[in-house]
Amino acid sequence: MKHFSCDACGKDLLAVGELRYVVQVQIKAIGPTECLKMPDLDQNQLDAMAEYLEELERSGDDGSLAAASTAIPAPFEFDLCPNCYRRWLQDPLGRDPVRKWQFSAN
């Protein structure tokens, strides 16, 4: 039997029988957009792709980004209890430092 606990507060989600929310975060690197120029349109894209593939074969590089410093991690997945899920919806990036500290009203 699998064990599910809230990744934010540690609450056992199966023992309570509550809903659990799975939050998936996917990261994509988006480079700066450039305008197409006439030389780009005049270039034969099939020839350019063939040259690129030949260069990859010669270099022995498989073309993956795994070894690069800009490698993109796999999607993250978090299990949250209903309370932590509601808090996450209100502040998904954790920017509100006041919410992180719950002080008593003494």
Secondary structure, DSSP 8 states (H G I E B T S, - for coil): ----B-TTT--BHHHHT---EEEEE------------HHHHHS-HHHHHHHHHHHHHHHT----STTSTT-----EEEEE-HHHHHHHHH-TT---HHHH------
